[in-house]
């Protein structure tokens, strides 16, 4: 039996968040019994939590979320509280991937900022003997997740308010003085796009399962197209999308950002234009749908240019660079990430049950990325 739960939060949501995309419900927002290969000694975990979390009171029930393509995520339920556990997966892992300790560190640091929407980070366990791999535990935050970016269950005004809250939340993140909260060494400032292209090209090559001509062309073109002025640096989330934003149970505002695995110090426009994929993502390439071709005025959603302008007003930044570079870069990045998912699926240690289906999206994403690259001057 599975139960619909907002991912990484433990909030039961009886109404599906994406009625227009019924197939997506099996990919996110469900918990069920721990899957084969992902189980651990619950009694040992409970003893650890008794020792490390003040006020912890069992007995403990553990369920596993079916969302999340990288780090297995579990709902921990006790009679008095709910928690969420994120762990490294088992098996041989790519270097620098699945860094749950970095997730914990950035959440802990950002919680110092008044009213910043992150879950409370409770404990990081680096002792593999407890459940078999490094993990951390955070407190459950009640909220809604809107998987379909068109948010069909909301009114026009509610939808507009959710988008505005997401914009304000991203702007607030990028306005944080990261050195002041102890994250001065969380990443290397400057040359973000250059480093990201190199990183994802390398990880793609390490997890490649077949040759894709468009990926090869992108890896050759992207380094030459990095925008001038790649030195602006802020904390970036790395996967800032509506599926990682928890919206208040009844109000149209962000109450928590989750899944910080890809966070680092980097260029804020990388984050902004990744989030902007909601507007330019090709149809059929993602179960989250797209705003590409939608009647934005009828939906109450701003155009991408309006959204960027609003973000710039809030941050004081001036948007610059070839917009097609950002589009191509982010679609390439997603394709490379999904290639890692495909590789783990073949190895038998994918975190989500639909990993093989997600792998089928790699080629369409690569083709769309290369089309944007051509529109941006590639040949």
Residue, then its C-alpha position, 0 to 999 in steps of 0.5 A: x500500500x502506498x500513501x500520497x505524501x509531499x516528498x521529503x516532508x511527510x505531509x499527506x495531500x489527499x488531492x493530487x497536485x497534478x490532476x492533468x498529469x495523472x502519470x506523474x503521481x507515481x513518481x512523486x508524493x508517495x511513500x510505501x514500504x522500504x524497497x528491496x536493497x534500501x532497507x536497514x536496521x530500524x532498531x539501530x536507527x531508533x537507538x541512534x535518534x534517541x541519543x542524538x535528537x532531544x525529545x525524540x520519542x518512539x516507536x518508529x515507523x519507516x516508509x520510503x519516498x518514491x520521489x528523488x532520483x539520487x539520494x534515497x529519502x525516508x519518512x520517519x513517523x513517531x507518535x509525536x513527530x515526523x522526520x525525514x531521512x536522506x542517505x547516500x545510496x549503496x553501491x559504487x558512486x561517482x566522485x562528489x555525487x550524493x553529498x548528503x553532508x553538504x545538504x545538511x551543512x547548507x540547510x543548517x547554515x541557512x536556518x540562521x537567517x530569519x524566516x528563510x524557508x528551509x527544514x530544520x536540520x537535526x543531525x548528520x551521521x557519518x558513521x556507516x555502521x548505523x544504517x549502512x551509509x552516511x545520512x542526515x535527519x531533518x524535521x518534517x515541514x507540512x506543505x504542498x508540492x505542485x508537480x505540474x508547473x501549470x498548477x491546474x488545481x489553483x485559481x488564477x490569483x493563487x497561481x500568480x501568488x505562488x510564482x511570485x513567492x517562488x521568485x522572491x524566495x530565489x531572490x532572497x537565497x541569492x542575496x544571502x551573504x554566504x561568508x557571514x553564515x559560515x559558507x565561505x568555503x562551500x564552493x569556489x567563486x567565479x567561473x561557475x559555468x566553465x566548471x559546471x560544463x566540465x563537471x557534467x561532461x565528465x560525469x556524463x562520460x563516466x556514466x554513458x550507456x550509449x553514444x548521443x551525437x547532440x551531447x557530444x556537440x554540446x560538450x564541444x560548444x558550451x565551453x566556447x559560449x560561456x557568457x562574459x562576466x562569469x564571476x558573480x557568485x552567490x549560494x545557489x540551490x542547483x535544482x530550484x524547481x517547483x517539485x522542490x518547493x513546499x507551498x503552505x497547506x492553504x496559503x500560496x507561499x513557499x514554506x520550505x526549499x528541499x533537496x539541496x544536493x546540488x547546492x554550491x557557490x555559483x552564478x545566480x543566473x545558473x539557478x534562475x535559468x534552471x528554474x526558468x526551464x518551466x517556461x522553455x522546457x520542450x513538451x514531452x521531455x518531463x513529467x512535470x509538464x511545461x509552460x512552453x506554448x501555454x496561455x500564460x495570461x489566462x493562467x495568471x503566470x508571468x512571461x519569462x521576461x517579466x519573471x526575470x525582470x521581477x527577480x532583477x528588481x529584487x536582487x539588484x542584478x542586471x541580467x546579461x548573456x546569451x539566453x540560448x546558452x543558458x537554455x542549452x546549458x541547463x537542458x544539457x545538465x539535466x540530460x547528464x544528470x539523467x544519464x547518471x540515473x540510467x547508469x545507476x538503474x543498470x547497476x541496480x541502485x537507482x533511488x526511484x522506481x521509475x529510473x529506467x523511464x526517466x532515462x528515456x528522456x535523455x535523447x529528447x533533452x539532448x536534441x532540444x538543448x542542441x536546438x537552443x545551442x544552434x539558435x544561440x550561434x552553434x553550428 
